Amino acid sequence: MATWQCISGCGACCNLDPKDRPDLADYLTADELQKYLSMVGSDGWCINFDQLNRKCTIYEQRPRFCRVEPETFYDMFGVEPEELDEFAIACCEENIESVYGERSLEILRFEQAVN
């Protein structure tokens, strides 16, 4: 079974454009939604994402909704811990493909890492 892992130098999840995530209010608390929206830059990317180096500048202090952890995904999406890998992999694949393309280096690196 595949195990989810984040790949460095990707950052597809840091593309926060609310137009691409119309259901934010379904899984974020009111405070989290306000925080989320405050993090969206004019280009749709997180203001804490260093696009040149493709790194989060607040990684250790990032909000709960930026963390792929069993309790977070259970609270937000109702995903049982034993389903987390499969769910997170599917989310990343969809997000990476939408941001970088289905034949991008990022998706190839991700698929190699999780398989």
Phi and psi restraints in degrees (range 20) as a CNS / XPLOR table:
assign (resid 1 and name C) (resid 2 and name N)
       (resid 2 and name CA) (resid 2 and name C) 1.0 -71.3 20.0 2
assign (resid 2 and name N) (resid 2 and name CA)
       (resid 2 and name C) (resid 3 and name N) 1.0 145.3 20.0 2
assign (resid 2 and name C) (resid 3 and name N)
       (resid 3 and name CA) (resid 3 and name C) 1.0 -115.6 20.0 2
assign (resid 3 and name N) (resid 3 and name CA)
       (resid 3 and name C) (resid 4 and name N) 1.0 127.4 20.0 2
assign (resid 3 and name C) (resid 4 and name N)
       (resid 4 and name CA) (resid 4 and name C) 1.0 -66.2 20.0 2
assign (resid 4 and name N) (resid 4 and name CA)
       (resid 4 and name C) (resid 5 and name N) 1.0 143.9 20.0 2
assign (resid 4 and name C) (resid 5 and name N)
       (resid 5 and name CA) (resid 5 and name C) 1.0 -155.4 20.0 2
assign (resid 5 and name N) (resid 5 and name CA)
       (resid 5 and name C) (resid 6 and name N) 1.0 149.8 20.0 2
assign (resid 5 and name C) (resid 6 and name N)
       (resid 6 and name CA) (resid 6 and name C) 1.0 -81.0 20.0 2
assign (resid 6 and name N) (resid 6 and name CA)
       (resid 6 and name C) (resid 7 and name N) 1.0 142.4 20.0 2
assign (resid 6 and name C) (resid 7 and name N)
       (resid 7 and name CA) (resid 7 and name C) 1.0 -107.5 20.0 2
assign (resid 7 and name N) (resid 7 and name CA)
       (resid 7 and name C) (resid 8 and name N) 1.0 134.7 20.0 2
assign (resid 7 and name C) (resid 8 and name N)
       (resid 8 and name CA) (resid 8 and name C) 1.0 -68.9 20.0 2
assign (resid 8 and name N) (resid 8 and name CA)
       (resid 8 and name C) (resid 9 and name N) 1.0 152.1 20.0 2
assign (resid 8 and name C) (resid 9 and name N)
       (resid 9 and name CA) (resid 9 and name C) 1.0 76.5 20.0 2
assign (resid 9 and name N) (resid 9 and name CA)
       (resid 9 and name C) (resid 10 and name N) 1.0 19.6 20.0 2
assign (resid 9 and name C) (resid 10 and name N)
       (resid 10 and name CA) (resid 10 and name C) 1.0 -103.6 20.0 2
assign (resid 10 and name N) (resid 10 and name CA)
       (resid 10 and name C) (resid 11 and name N) 1.0 -81.9 20.0 2
assign (resid 10 and name C) (resid 11 and name N)
       (resid 11 and name CA) (resid 11 and name C) 1.0 79.1 20.0 2
assign (resid 11 and name N) (resid 11 and name CA)
       (resid 11 and name C) (resid 12 and name N) 1.0 11.3 20.0 2
assign (resid 11 and name C) (resid 12 and name N)
       (resid 12 and name CA) (resid 12 and name C) 1.0 -55.8 20.0 2
assign (resid 12 and name N) (resid 12 and name CA)
       (resid 12 and name C) (resid 13 and name N) 1.0 -35.4 20.0 2
assign (resid 12 and name C) (resid 13 and name N)
       (resid 13 and name CA) (resid 13 and name C) 1.0 -70.0 20.0 2
assign (resid 13 and name N) (resid 13 and name CA)
       (resid 13 and name C) (resid 14 and name N) 1.0 -11.5 20.0 2
assign (resid 13 and name C) (resid 14 and name N)
       (resid 14 and name CA) (resid 14 and name C) 1.0 -85.6 20.0 2
assign (resid 14 and name N) (resid 14 and name CA)
       (resid 14 and name C) (resid 15 and name N) 1.0 -3.7 20.0 2
assign (resid 14 and name C) (resid 15 and name N)
       (resid 15 and name CA) (resid 15 and name C) 1.0 -82.1 20.0 2
assign (resid 15 and name N) (resid 15 and name CA)
       (resid 15 and name C) (resid 16 and name N) 1.0 100.4 20.0 2
assign (resid 15 and name C) (resid 16 and name N)
       (resid 16 and name CA) (resid 16 and name C) 1.0 -100.8 20.0 2
assign (resid 16 and name N) (resid 16 and name CA)
       (resid 16 and name C) (resid 17 and name N) 1.0 9.2 20.0 2
assign (resid 16 and name C) (resid 17 and name N)
       (resid 17 and name CA) (resid 17 and name C) 1.0 -47.1 20.0 2
assign (resid 17 and name N) (resid 17 and name CA)
       (resid 17 and name C) (resid 18 and name N) 1.0 115.6 20.0 2
assign (resid 17 and name C) (resid 18 and name N)
       (resid 18 and name CA) (resid 18 and name C) 1.0 -59.6 20.0 2
assign (resid 18 and name N) (resid 18 and name CA)
       (resid 18 and name C) (resid 19 and name N) 1.0 -24.8 20.0 2
assign (resid 18 and name C) (resid 19 and name N)
       (resid 19 and name CA) (resid 19 and name C) 1.0 -62.4 20.0 2
assign (resid 19 and name N) (resid 19 and name CA)
       (resid 19 and name C) (resid 20 and name N) 1.0 -28.6 20.0 2
assign (resid 19 and name C) (resid 20 and name N)
       (resid 20 and name CA) (resid 20 and name C) 1.0 -86.7 20.0 2
assign (resid 20 and name N) (resid 20 and name CA)
       (resid 20 and name C) (resid 21 and name N) 1.0 -6.8 20.0 2
assign (resid 20 and name C) (resid 21 and name N)
       (resid 21 and name CA) (resid 21 and name C) 1.0 -135.5 20.0 2
assign (resid 21 and name N) (resid 21 and name CA)
       (resid 21 and name C) (resid 22 and name N) 1.0 67.6 20.0 2
assign (resid 21 and name C) (resid 22 and name N)
       (resid 22 and name CA) (resid 22 and name C) 1.0 -67.0 20.0 2
assign (resid 22 and name N) (resid 22 and name CA)
       (resid 22 and name C) (resid 23 and name N) 1.0 -14.3 20.0 2
assign (resid 22 and name C) (resid 23 and name N)
       (resid 23 and name CA) (resid 23 and name C) 1.0 -100.6 20.0 2
assign (resid 23 and name N) (resid 23 and name CA)
       (resid 23 and name C) (resid 24 and name N) 1.0 20.6 20.0 2
assign (resid 23 and name C) (resid 24 and name N)
       (resid 24 and name CA) (resid 24 and name C) 1.0 -52.6 20.0 2
assign (resid 24 and name N) (resid 24 and name CA)
       (resid 24 and name C) (resid 25 and name N) 1.0 -43.3 20.0 2
assign (resid 24 and name C) (resid 25 and name N)
       (resid 25 and name CA) (resid 25 and name C) 1.0 -67.7 20.0 2
assign (resid 25 and name N) (resid 25 and name CA)
       (resid 25 and name C) (resid 26 and name N) 1.0 -14.5 20.0 2
assign (resid 25 and name C) (resid 26 and name N)
       (resid 26 and name CA) (resid 26 and name C) 1.0 -74.8 20.0 2
assign (resid 26 and name N) (resid 26 and name CA)
       (resid 26 and name C) (resid 27 and name N) 1.0 -26.6 20.0 2
assign (resid 26 and name C) (resid 27 and name N)
       (resid 27 and name CA) (resid 27 and name C) 1.0 -127.1 20.0 2
assign (resid 27 and name N) (resid 27 and name CA)
       (resid 27 and name C) (resid 28 and name N) 1.0 -4.3 20.0 2
assign (resid 27 and name C) (resid 28 and name N)
       (resid 28 and name CA) (resid 28 and name C) 1.0 -106.1 20.0 2
assign (resid 28 and name N) (resid 28 and name CA)
       (resid 28 and name C) (resid 29 and name N) 1.0 145.6 20.0 2
assign (resid 28 and name C) (resid 29 and name N)
       (resid 29 and name CA) (resid 29 and name C) 1.0 -70.5 20.0 2
assign (resid 29 and name N) (resid 29 and name CA)
       (resid 29 and name C) (resid 30 and name N) 1.0 167.8 20.0 2
assign (resid 29 and name C) (resid 30 and name N)
       (resid 30 and name CA) (resid 30 and name C) 1.0 -58.7 20.0 2
assign (resid 30 and name N) (resid 30 and name CA)
       (resid 30 and name C) (resid 31 and name N) 1.0 -42.7 20.0 2
assign (resid 30 and name C) (resid 31 and name N)
       (resid 31 and name CA) (resid 31 and name C) 1.0 -65.0 20.0 2
assign (resid 31 and name N) (resid 31 and name CA)
       (resid 31 and name C) (resid 32 and name N) 1.0 -40.8 20.0 2
assign (resid 31 and name C) (resid 32 and name N)
       (resid 32 and name CA) (resid 32 and name C) 1.0 -66.6 20.0 2
assign (resid 32 and name N) (resid 32 and name CA)
       (resid 32 and name C) (resid 33 and name N) 1.0 -39.2 20.0 2
assign (resid 32 and name C) (resid 33 and name N)
       (resid 33 and name CA) (resid 33 and name C) 1.0 -62.4 20.0 2
assign (resid 33 and name N) (resid 33 and name CA)
       (resid 33 and name C) (resid 34 and name N) 1.0 -43.0 20.0 2
assign (resid 33 and name C) (resid 34 and name N)
       (resid 34 and name CA) (resid 34 and name C) 1.0 -61.5 20.0 2
assign (resid 34 and name N) (resid 34 and name CA)
       (resid 34 and name C) (resid 35 and name N) 1.0 -44.7 20.0 2
assign (resid 34 and name C) (resid 35 and name N)
       (resid 35 and name CA) (resid 35 and name C) 1.0 -62.0 20.0 2
assign (resid 35 and name N) (resid 35 and name CA)
       (resid 35 and name C) (resid 36 and name N) 1.0 -47.0 20.0 2
assign (resid 35 and name C) (resid 36 and name N)
       (resid 36 and name CA) (resid 36 and name C) 1.0 -55.2 20.0 2
assign (resid 36 and name N) (resid 36 and name CA)
       (resid 36 and name C) (resid 37 and name N) 1.0 -52.8 20.0 2
assign (resid 36 and name C) (resid 37 and name N)
       (resid 37 and name CA) (resid 37 and name C) 1.0 -62.5 20.0 2
assign (resid 37 and name N) (resid 37 and name CA)
       (resid 37 and name C) (resid 38 and name N) 1.0 -32.0 20.0 2
assign (resid 37 and name C) (resid 38 and name N)
       (resid 38 and name CA) (resid 38 and name C) 1.0 -71.0 20.0 2
assign (resid 38 and name N) (resid 38 and name CA)
       (resid 38 and name C) (resid 39 and name N) 1.0 -17.5 20.0 2
assign (resid 38 and name C) (resid 39 and name N)
       (resid 39 and name CA) (resid 39 and name C) 1.0 -91.1 20.0 2
assign (resid 39 and name N) (resid 39 and name CA)
       (resid 39 and name C) (resid 40 and name N) 1.0 -7.8 20.0 2
assign (resid 39 and name C) (resid 40 and name N)
       (resid 40 and name CA) (resid 40 and name C) 1.0 -84.8 20.0 2
assign (resid 40 and name N) (resid 40 and name CA)
       (resid 40 and name C) (resid 41 and name N) 1.0 120.8 20.0 2
assign (resid 40 and name C) (resid 41 and name N)
       (resid 41 and name CA) (resid 41 and name C) 1.0 -80.2 20.0 2
assign (resid 41 and name N) (resid 41 and name CA)
       (resid 41 and name C) (resid 42 and name N) 1.0 174.3 20.0 2
assign (resid 41 and name C) (resid 42 and name N)
       (resid 42 and name CA) (resid 42 and name C) 1.0 -62.9 20.0 2
assign (resid 42 and name N) (resid 42 and name CA)
       (resid 42 and name C) (resid 43 and name N) 1.0 -22.7 20.0 2
assign (resid 42 and name C) (resid 43 and name N)
       (resid 43 and name CA) (resid 43 and name C) 1.0 -93.4 20.0 2
assign (resid 43 and name N) (resid 43 and name CA)
       (resid 43 and name C) (resid 44 and name N) 1.0 3.5 20.0 2
assign (resid 43 and name C) (resid 44 and name N)
       (resid 44 and name CA) (resid 44 and name C) 1.0 90.1 20.0 2
assign (resid 44 and name N) (resid 44 and name CA)
       (resid 44 and name C) (resid 45 and name N) 1.0 -9.1 20.0 2
assign (resid 44 and name C) (resid 45 and name N)
       (resid 45 and name CA) (resid 45 and name C) 1.0 -90.9 20.0 2
assign (resid 45 and name N) (resid 45 and name CA)
       (resid 45 and name C) (resid 46 and name N) 1.0 153.2 20.0 2
assign (resid 45 and name C) (resid 46 and name N)
       (resid 46 and name CA) (resid 46 and name C) 1.0 -60.9 20.0 2
assign (resid 46 and name N) (resid 46 and name CA)
       (resid 46 and name C) (resid 47 and name N) 1.0 136.0 20.0 2
assign (resid 46 and name C) (resid 47 and name N)
       (resid 47 and name CA) (resid 47 and name C) 1.0 -68.1 20.0 2
assign (resid 47 and name N) (resid 47 and name CA)
       (resid 47 and name C) (resid 48 and name N) 1.0 -14.2 20.0 2
assign (resid 47 and name C) (resid 48 and name N)
       (resid 48 and name CA) (resid 48 and name C) 1.0 -96.5 20.0 2
assign (resid 48 and name N) (resid 48 and name CA)
       (resid 48 and name C) (resid 49 and name N) 1.0 5.1 20.0 2
assign (resid 48 and name C) (resid 49 and name N)
       (resid 49 and name CA) (resid 49 and name C) 1.0 -95.9 20.0 2
assign (resid 49 and name N) (resid 49 and name CA)
       (resid 49 and name C) (resid 50 and name N) 1.0 119.3 20.0 2
assign (resid 49 and name C) (resid 50 and name N)
       (resid 50 and name CA) (resid 50 and name C) 1.0 -80.7 20.0 2
assign (resid 50 and name N) (resid 50 and name CA)
       (resid 50 and name C) (resid 51 and name N) 1.0 99.4 20.0 2
assign (resid 50 and name C) (resid 51 and name N)
       (resid 51 and name CA) (resid 51 and name C) 1.0 -68.0 20.0 2
assign (resid 51 and name N) (resid 51 and name CA)
       (resid 51 and name C) (resid 52 and name N) 1.0 -30.3 20.0 2
assign (resid 51 and name C) (resid 52 and name N)
       (resid 52 and name CA) (resid 52 and name C) 1.0 -64.3 20.0 2
assign (resid 52 and name N) (resid 52 and name CA)
       (resid 52 and name C) (resid 53 and name N) 1.0 -47.2 20.0 2
assign (resid 52 and name C) (resid 53 and name N)
       (resid 53 and name CA) (resid 53 and name C) 1.0 -97.4 20.0 2
assign (resid 53 and name N) (resid 53 and name CA)
       (resid 53 and name C) (resid 54 and name N) 1.0 -3.4 20.0 2
assign (resid 53 and name C) (resid 54 and name N)
       (resid 54 and name CA) (resid 54 and name C) 1.0 51.0 20.0 2
assign (resid 54 and name N) (resid 54 and name CA)
       (resid 54 and name C) (resid 55 and name N) 1.0 55.7 20.0 2
assign (resid 54 and name C) (resid 55 and name N)
       (resid 55 and name CA) (resid 55 and name C) 1.0 -138.6 20.0 2
assign (resid 55 and name N) (resid 55 and name CA)
       (resid 55 and name C) (resid 56 and name N) 1.0 149.1 20.0 2
assign (resid 55 and name C) (resid 56 and name N)
       (resid 56 and name CA) (resid 56 and name C) 1.0 -79.5 20.0 2
assign (resid 56 and name N) (resid 56 and name CA)
       (resid 56 and name C) (resid 57 and name N) 1.0 130.3 20.0 2
assign (resid 56 and name C) (resid 57 and name N)
       (resid 57 and name CA) (resid 57 and name C) 1.0 -85.5 20.0 2
assign (resid 57 and name N) (resid 57 and name CA)
       (resid 57 and name C) (resid 58 and name N) 1.0 -7.5 20.0 2
assign (resid 57 and name C) (resid 58 and name N)
       (resid 58 and name CA) (resid 58 and name C) 1.0 -124.9 20.0 2
assign (resid 58 and name N) (resid 58 and name CA)
       (resid 58 and name C) (resid 59 and name N) 1.0 29.0 20.0 2
assign (resid 58 and name C) (resid 59 and name N)
       (resid 59 and name CA) (resid 59 and name C) 1.0 -48.8 20.0 2
assign (resid 59 and name N) (resid 59 and name CA)
       (resid 59 and name C) (resid 60 and name N) 1.0 -49.3 20.0 2
assign (resid 59 and name C) (resid 60 and name N)
       (resid 60 and name CA) (resid 60 and name C) 1.0 -68.4 20.0 2
assign (resid 60 and name N) (resid 60 and name CA)
       (resid 60 and name C) (resid 61 and name N) 1.0 -25.2 20.0 2
assign (resid 60 and name C) (resid 61 and name N)
       (resid 61 and name CA) (resid 61 and name C) 1.0 -108.9 20.0 2
assign (resid 61 and name N) (resid 61 and name CA)
       (resid 61 and name C) (resid 62 and name N) 1.0 13.4 20.0 2
assign (resid 61 and name C) (resid 62 and name N)
       (resid 62 and name CA) (resid 62 and name C) 1.0 -62.2 20.0 2
assign (resid 62 and name N) (resid 62 and name CA)
       (resid 62 and name C) (resid 63 and name N) 1.0 151.4 20.0 2
assign (resid 62 and name C) (resid 63 and name N)
       (resid 63 and name CA) (resid 63 and name C) 1.0 -65.1 20.0 2
assign (resid 63 and name N) (resid 63 and name CA)
       (resid 63 and name C) (resid 64 and name N) 1.0 163.8 20.0 2
assign (resid 63 and name C) (resid 64 and name N)
       (resid 64 and name CA) (resid 64 and name C) 1.0 -55.5 20.0 2
assign (resid 64 and name N) (resid 64 and name CA)
       (resid 64 and name C) (resid 65 and name N) 1.0 -40.9 20.0 2
assign (resid 64 and name C) (resid 65 and name N)
       (resid 65 and name CA) (resid 65 and name C) 1.0 -69.7 20.0 2
assign (resid 65 and name N) (resid 65 and name CA)
       (resid 65 and name C) (resid 66 and name N) 1.0 -7.6 20.0 2
assign (resid 65 and name C) (resid 66 and name N)
       (resid 66 and name CA) (resid 66 and name C) 1.0 -95.5 20.0 2
assign (resid 66 and name N) (resid 66 and name CA)
       (resid 66 and name C) (resid 67 and name N) 1.0 0.9 20.0 2
assign (resid 66 and name C) (resid 67 and name N)
       (resid 67 and name CA) (resid 67 and name C) 1.0 -106.2 20.0 2
assign (resid 67 and name N) (resid 67 and name CA)
       (resid 67 and name C) (resid 68 and name N) 1.0 133.2 20.0 2
assign (resid 67 and name C) (resid 68 and name N)
       (resid 68 and name CA) (resid 68 and name C) 1.0 -96.0 20.0 2
assign (resid 68 and name N) (resid 68 and name CA)
       (resid 68 and name C) (resid 69 and name N) 1.0 91.3 20.0 2
assign (resid 68 and name C) (resid 69 and name N)
       (resid 69 and name CA) (resid 69 and name C) 1.0 -135.1 20.0 2
assign (resid 69 and name N) (resid 69 and name CA)
       (resid 69 and name C) (resid 70 and name N) 1.0 147.3 20.0 2
assign (resid 69 and name C) (resid 70 and name N)
       (resid 70 and name CA) (resid 70 and name C) 1.0 -52.9 20.0 2
assign (resid 70 and name N) (resid 70 and name CA)
       (resid 70 and name C) (resid 71 and name N) 1.0 -47.0 20.0 2
assign (resid 70 and name C) (resid 71 and name N)
       (resid 71 and name CA) (resid 71 and name C) 1.0 -67.7 20.0 2
assign (resid 71 and name N) (resid 71 and name CA)
       (resid 71 and name C) (resid 72 and name N) 1.0 -34.8 20.0 2
assign (resid 71 and name C) (resid 72 and name N)
       (resid 72 and name CA) (resid 72 and name C) 1.0 -66.8 20.0 2
assign (resid 72 and name N) (resid 72 and name CA)
       (resid 72 and name C) (resid 73 and name N) 1.0 -46.9 20.0 2
assign (resid 72 and name C) (resid 73 and name N)
       (resid 73 and name CA) (resid 73 and name C) 1.0 -70.8 20.0 2
assign (resid 73 and name N) (resid 73 and name CA)
       (resid 73 and name C) (resid 74 and name N) 1.0 -28.1 20.0 2
assign (resid 73 and name C) (resid 74 and name N)
       (resid 74 and name CA) (resid 74 and name C) 1.0 -69.3 20.0 2
assign (resid 74 and name N) (resid 74 and name CA)
       (resid 74 and name C) (resid 75 and name N) 1.0 -47.7 20.0 2
assign (resid 74 and name C) (resid 75 and name N)
       (resid 75 and name CA) (resid 75 and name C) 1.0 -62.5 20.0 2
assign (resid 75 and name N) (resid 75 and name CA)
       (resid 75 and name C) (resid 76 and name N) 1.0 -43.9 20.0 2
assign (resid 75 and name C) (resid 76 and name N)
       (resid 76 and name CA) (resid 76 and name C) 1.0 -81.0 20.0 2
assign (resid 76 and name N) (resid 76 and name CA)
       (resid 76 and name C) (resid 77 and name N) 1.0 -40.2 20.0 2
assign (resid 76 and name C) (resid 77 and name N)
       (resid 77 and name CA) (resid 77 and name C) 1.0 -123.0 20.0 2
assign (resid 77 and name N) (resid 77 and name CA)
       (resid 77 and name C) (resid 78 and name N) 1.0 -3.7 20.0 2
assign (resid 77 and name C) (resid 78 and name N)
       (resid 78 and name CA) (resid 78 and name C) 1.0 73.0 20.0 2
assign (resid 78 and name N) (resid 78 and name CA)
       (resid 78 and name C) (resid 79 and name N) 1.0 22.1 20.0 2
assign (resid 78 and name C) (resid 79 and name N)
       (resid 79 and name CA) (resid 79 and name C) 1.0 -83.1 20.0 2
assign (resid 79 and name N) (resid 79 and name CA)
       (resid 79 and name C) (resid 80 and name N) 1.0 123.0 20.0 2
assign (resid 79 and name C) (resid 80 and name N)
       (resid 80 and name CA) (resid 80 and name C) 1.0 -68.8 20.0 2
assign (resid 80 and name N) (resid 80 and name CA)
       (resid 80 and name C) (resid 81 and name N) 1.0 146.6 20.0 2
assign (resid 80 and name C) (resid 81 and name N)
       (resid 81 and name CA) (resid 81 and name C) 1.0 -51.3 20.0 2
assign (resid 81 and name N) (resid 81 and name CA)
       (resid 81 and name C) (resid 82 and name N) 1.0 -38.5 20.0 2
assign (resid 81 and name C) (resid 82 and name N)
       (resid 82 and name CA) (resid 82 and name C) 1.0 -72.2 20.0 2
assign (resid 82 and name N) (resid 82 and name CA)
       (resid 82 and name C) (resid 83 and name N) 1.0 -11.1 20.0 2
assign (resid 82 and name C) (resid 83 and name N)
       (resid 83 and name CA) (resid 83 and name C) 1.0 -101.9 20.0 2
assign (resid 83 and name N) (resid 83 and name CA)
       (resid 83 and name C) (resid 84 and name N) 1.0 -1.7 20.0 2
assign (resid 83 and name C) (resid 84 and name N)
       (resid 84 and name CA) (resid 84 and name C) 1.0 -60.5 20.0 2
assign (resid 84 and name N) (resid 84 and name CA)
       (resid 84 and name C) (resid 85 and name N) 1.0 -47.8 20.0 2
assign (resid 84 and name C) (resid 85 and name N)
       (resid 85 and name CA) (resid 85 and name C) 1.0 -56.5 20.0 2
assign (resid 85 and name N) (resid 85 and name CA)
       (resid 85 and name C) (resid 86 and name N) 1.0 -50.8 20.0 2
assign (resid 85 and name C) (resid 86 and name N)
       (resid 86 and name CA) (resid 86 and name C) 1.0 -61.7 20.0 2
assign (resid 86 and name N) (resid 86 and name CA)
       (resid 86 and name C) (resid 87 and name N) 1.0 -44.7 20.0 2
assign (resid 86 and name C) (resid 87 and name N)
       (resid 87 and name CA) (resid 87 and name C) 1.0 -64.9 20.0 2
assign (resid 87 and name N) (resid 87 and name CA)
       (resid 87 and name C) (resid 88 and name N) 1.0 -47.7 20.0 2
assign (resid 87 and name C) (resid 88 and name N)
       (resid 88 and name CA) (resid 88 and name C) 1.0 -65.3 20.0 2
assign (resid 88 and name N) (resid 88 and name CA)
       (resid 88 and name C) (resid 89 and name N) 1.0 -38.7 20.0 2
assign (resid 88 and name C) (resid 89 and name N)
       (resid 89 and name CA) (resid 89 and name C) 1.0 -61.7 20.0 2
assign (resid 89 and name N) (resid 89 and name CA)
       (resid 89 and name C) (resid 90 and name N) 1.0 -45.7 20.0 2
assign (resid 89 and name C) (resid 90 and name N)
       (resid 90 and name CA) (resid 90 and name C) 1.0 -62.4 20.0 2
assign (resid 90 and name N) (resid 90 and name CA)
       (resid 90 and name C) (resid 91 and name N) 1.0 -41.8 20.0 2
assign (resid 90 and name C) (resid 91 and name N)
       (resid 91 and name CA) (resid 91 and name C) 1.0 -61.3 20.0 2
assign (resid 91 and name N) (resid 91 and name CA)
       (resid 91 and name C) (resid 92 and name N) 1.0 -47.3 20.0 2
assign (resid 91 and name C) (resid 92 and name N)
       (resid 92 and name CA) (resid 92 and name C) 1.0 -63.7 20.0 2
assign (resid 92 and name N) (resid 92 and name CA)
       (resid 92 and name C) (resid 93 and name N) 1.0 -44.7 20.0 2
assign (resid 92 and name C) (resid 93 and name N)
       (resid 93 and name CA) (resid 93 and name C) 1.0 -58.2 20.0 2
assign (resid 93 and name N) (resid 93 and name CA)
       (resid 93 and name C) (resid 94 and name N) 1.0 -46.5 20.0 2
assign (resid 93 and name C) (resid 94 and name N)
       (resid 94 and name CA) (resid 94 and name C) 1.0 -63.0 20.0 2
assign (resid 94 and name N) (resid 94 and name CA)
       (resid 94 and name C) (resid 95 and name N) 1.0 -44.4 20.0 2
assign (resid 94 and name C) (resid 95 and name N)
       (resid 95 and name CA) (resid 95 and name C) 1.0 -68.8 20.0 2
assign (resid 95 and name N) (resid 95 and name CA)
       (resid 95 and name C) (resid 96 and name N) 1.0 -46.3 20.0 2
assign (resid 95 and name C) (resid 96 and name N)
       (resid 96 and name CA) (resid 96 and name C) 1.0 -61.1 20.0 2
assign (resid 96 and name N) (resid 96 and name CA)
       (resid 96 and name C) (resid 97 and name N) 1.0 -44.4 20.0 2
assign (resid 96 and name C) (resid 97 and name N)
       (resid 97 and name CA) (resid 97 and name C) 1.0 -63.7 20.0 2
assign (resid 97 and name N) (resid 97 and name CA)
       (resid 97 and name C) (resid 98 and name N) 1.0 -37.6 20.0 2
assign (resid 97 and name C) (resid 98 and name N)
       (resid 98 and name CA) (resid 98 and name C) 1.0 -72.0 20.0 2
assign (resid 98 and name N) (resid 98 and name CA)
       (resid 98 and name C) (resid 99 and name N) 1.0 -31.4 20.0 2
assign (resid 98 and name C) (resid 99 and name N)
       (resid 99 and name CA) (resid 99 and name C) 1.0 -86.1 20.0 2
assign (resid 99 and name N) (resid 99 and name CA)
       (resid 99 and name C) (resid 100 and name N) 1.0 -46.2 20.0 2
assign (resid 99 and name C) (resid 100 and name N)
       (resid 100 and name CA) (resid 100 and name C) 1.0 -109.9 20.0 2
assign (resid 100 and name N) (resid 100 and name CA)
       (resid 100 and name C) (resid 101 and name N) 1.0 -17.2 20.0 2
assign (resid 100 and name C) (resid 101 and name N)
       (resid 101 and name CA) (resid 101 and name C) 1.0 108.8 20.0 2
assign (resid 101 and name N) (resid 101 and name CA)
       (resid 101 and name C) (resid 102 and name N) 1.0 151.7 20.0 2
assign (resid 101 and name C) (resid 102 and name N)
       (resid 102 and name CA) (resid 102 and name C) 1.0 -73.5 20.0 2
assign (resid 102 and name N) (resid 102 and name CA)
       (resid 102 and name C) (resid 103 and name N) 1.0 -11.1 20.0 2
assign (resid 102 and name C) (resid 103 and name N)
       (resid 103 and name CA) (resid 103 and name C) 1.0 -118.1 20.0 2
assign (resid 103 and name N) (resid 103 and name CA)
       (resid 103 and name C) (resid 104 and name N) 1.0 21.9 20.0 2
assign (resid 103 and name C) (resid 104 and name N)
       (resid 104 and name CA) (resid 104 and name C) 1.0 -75.4 20.0 2
assign (resid 104 and name N) (resid 104 and name CA)
       (resid 104 and name C) (resid 105 and name N) 1.0 160.2 20.0 2
assign (resid 104 and name C) (resid 105 and name N)
       (resid 105 and name CA) (resid 105 and name C) 1.0 -60.8 20.0 2
assign (resid 105 and name N) (resid 105 and name CA)
       (resid 105 and name C) (resid 106 and name N) 1.0 -36.5 20.0 2
assign (resid 105 and name C) (resid 106 and name N)
       (resid 106 and name CA) (resid 106 and name C) 1.0 -62.6 20.0 2
assign (resid 106 and name N) (resid 106 and name CA)
       (resid 106 and name C) (resid 107 and name N) 1.0 -44.2 20.0 2
assign (resid 106 and name C) (resid 107 and name N)
       (resid 107 and name CA) (resid 107 and name C) 1.0 -70.4 20.0 2
assign (resid 107 and name N) (resid 107 and name CA)
       (resid 107 and name C) (resid 108 and name N) 1.0 -37.2 20.0 2
assign (resid 107 and name C) (resid 108 and name N)
       (resid 108 and name CA) (resid 108 and name C) 1.0 -64.1 20.0 2
assign (resid 108 and name N) (resid 108 and name CA)
       (resid 108 and name C) (resid 109 and name N) 1.0 -42.1 20.0 2
assign (resid 108 and name C) (resid 109 and name N)
       (resid 109 and name CA) (resid 109 and name C) 1.0 -66.1 20.0 2
assign (resid 109 and name N) (resid 109 and name CA)
       (resid 109 and name C) (resid 110 and name N) 1.0 -40.7 20.0 2
assign (resid 109 and name C) (resid 110 and name N)
       (resid 110 and name CA) (resid 110 and name C) 1.0 -63.9 20.0 2
assign (resid 110 and name N) (resid 110 and name CA)
       (resid 110 and name C) (resid 111 and name N) 1.0 -49.0 20.0 2
assign (resid 110 and name C) (resid 111 and name N)
       (resid 111 and name CA) (resid 111 and name C) 1.0 -62.6 20.0 2
assign (resid 111 and name N) (resid 111 and name CA)
       (resid 111 and name C) (resid 112 and name N) 1.0 -36.0 20.0 2
assign (resid 111 and name C) (resid 112 and name N)
       (resid 112 and name CA) (resid 112 and name C) 1.0 -66.6 20.0 2
assign (resid 112 and name N) (resid 112 and name CA)
       (resid 112 and name C) (resid 113 and name N) 1.0 -37.5 20.0 2
assign (resid 112 and name C) (resid 113 and name N)
       (resid 113 and name CA) (resid 113 and name C) 1.0 -70.0 20.0 2
assign (resid 113 and name N) (resid 113 and name CA)
       (resid 113 and name C) (resid 114 and name N) 1.0 -36.2 20.0 2
assign (resid 113 and name C) (resid 114 and name N)
       (resid 114 and name CA) (resid 114 and name C) 1.0 -92.3 20.0 2
assign (resid 114 and name N) (resid 114 and name CA)
       (resid 114 and name C) (resid 115 and name N) 1.0 -10.0 20.0 2
